[in-house]
Structure formats: structure tokens, C-alpha cells
Amino acid sequence: MHKLLTLTAAAAFLGLAACGDSTLERAVVGGAVGCAAGEVLANGRCVEGAVVGAGVGVITD
């Protein structure tokens, strides 16, 4: 299970790296990355990770 979450986080990270110029797209992918990171690093805190990831996706350019 841990390997699956790690692979999901890696895939989400690579998806974020391939984002275009759309702020909404960066927010969605940032939320996915944050959710995966929250699951893996913070023992099941997907929602908090998604909120932080989406925020970072929006403010980065």
C-alpha cells in the first residue's frame, strides 16, 4: 500500500511539472499532489494536504 501511495505522489508531482499556464489547472494538480503527500507523509491527512497543495499551485507561477 505504501508503494502505491508513493507512486501516486510521484505521478502527481510529474503532472504538476507538466502544467500549462492555467491557474485552475495548477490548483487541481497541486491539490492532487498535496493529497498524495498528506496520505504518505502525514498518515492519512489528504484533505489538509490538498488544501495546502491547491494554495501553492495557485500562488506559484
N, C-alpha and C positions, 0 to 999 in steps of 0.2 A: 504494500500500500504506500509506503514511504517513497519507493522508487517512482510510482505513478504520479504522486504529487510533485516530486522533483522534476520529472519530465514535463509535467503540465506547466510548472513555473518557468522552465527553460523555454518552452514553446511560446508562452505568453510574452516573455522578455524579447524573444526574437520577433514576435509580431509587433511589439511596441517599436522596435528598431526600424521596422519597415513601414511605419505610419507615414501618411501623407501630411498635407498641411491643414487638414480639418481638425478643429478643436474638439468637436464631438467625437471624432474617431480616436484621438489621443486620450480622451476621457474614458471611453469604453475599454480600450486596450489597457490603460492604466488601472482601471478598476479590476480587470481580469488578472493582471499581474499582481495587484495588491491582494486580491482574494487568494490566489495561489500562495503568495508569500505568507499571508496570515495563517493559512492552513498548515503550511510546513513549519514556519518559524515560531508561531505563537500558539500552537496546539488548538487549532480549530476556530480561530478568530477571523473568519472570512469576511464578515461584514465590515469590521473595523479596517481591515486591510484594503478592502475595496474602496471605502470612503477616502482613505489616505491616497491610494493609488490613483483614483479618479481626480483628486485635487491636484496631485503632482502632474498628472497628464494635462490638465487644463492650464496650469501656470507655466509649464515649460514650453519653449518654442524652438 
